[in-house]
Amino acid sequence: MKNIEIDKEAADIMKERGGDWYAYRNADLGHPEIGRLQFLQCGEGCTYEDPPKQMPDTSVGLGWRYTLVSESPIEL
């Protein structure tokens, strides 16, 4: 995926876990972490087989700020 810089430690963890990973970027113009990336594993055996358009809500934050960057899995 172009223009996405993934921290080496995060990339190593995703490679170790295997599967397809999708990137989501914080698009909330009023949020101090605008542009921050989060990643979601999708596919067979995962909660989501296809990546949702927005990051799901979790115990650590609201997903609506994060929008899907690409329809295809990121290259690790």
DAHUUR-V624533 format. One record per pair of residues at least 24 apart in sequence whose C-alpha atoms are under 10 Angstrom apart, sorted by the first residue. I is the first residue (numbers start at 1). J is the second residue. D is the distance in Angstrom with one decimal. If there is no record, write none. Layout:
BEGIN
I,J,D  I,J,D
END
This chain:
BEGIN
1,69,9.1  1,70,7.7  1,72,8.2  1,73,7.8  1,74,5.3  1,75,5.9  1,76,8.9  2,70,9.6  2,74,8.9  2,75,9.2  4,37,8.7  4,69,9.2  4,74,8.7  4,75,9.7  5,37,9.1  6,37,8.4  6,38,9.8  6,39,9.8  6,74,9.7  6,75,9.9  6,76,8.4  8,76,9.5  10,38,9.9  10,39,9.1  10,76,9.8  11,39,9.9  11,75,9.4  11,76,6.1  12,76,8.2  14,39,8.9  14,40,9.5  14,41,8.3  14,76,7.9  15,75,9.7  15,76,6.8  17,41,9.1  18,76,10.0  19,43,7.1  19,44,8.6  19,45,9.7  19,46,9.3  19,73,9.1  20,44,9.4  20,46,9.9  20,49,9.7  20,50,9.9  20,51,9.7  20,72,8.7  20,73,5.5  20,74,7.4  20,75,8.8  20,76,9.6  21,51,8.9  21,72,8.7  21,73,5.3  21,74,5.8  21,75,8.3  21,76,8.8  22,50,9.7  22,51,7.0  22,52,9.6  22,55,9.8  22,68,7.4  22,69,7.7  22,70,7.1  22,71,7.8  22,72,7.2  22,73,5.1  22,74,5.7  22,75,9.3  23,51,9.5  23,55,9.2  23,66,9.1  23,67,8.4  23,68,6.2  23,69,5.6  23,70,7.0  23,71,9.2  23,72,9.3  23,73,7.9  23,74,6.9  24,51,9.9  24,52,9.9  24,53,8.8  24,54,7.5  24,55,6.7  24,63,9.3  24,65,9.1  24,66,5.3  24,67,5.1  24,68,4.5  24,69,5.3  24,70,8.1  25,54,9.3  25,55,9.0  25,65,7.8  25,66,4.9  25,67,5.5  25,68,6.7  25,69,6.4  26,54,9.8  26,55,9.5  26,63,8.9  26,64,8.6  26,65,5.2  26,66,4.3  26,67,6.6  26,68,9.3  26,69,9.8  27,64,8.8  27,65,5.6  27,66,5.9  27,67,6.7  27,68,9.8  28,64,8.6  28,65,5.3  28,66,7.7  28,67,9.4  29,65,9.1  31,65,8.6  33,65,9.9  34,65,8.7  34,66,9.2  35,65,9.9  35,66,8.9  36,65,10.0  36,66,8.5  37,66,7.9  37,67,9.5  37,68,9.8  37,69,9.3  38,63,9.7  38,66,7.6  38,67,9.5  38,68,9.5  39,66,9.8  39,68,9.4  39,74,9.3  40,68,9.7  40,73,9.8  41,73,9.0  42,73,8.8
END
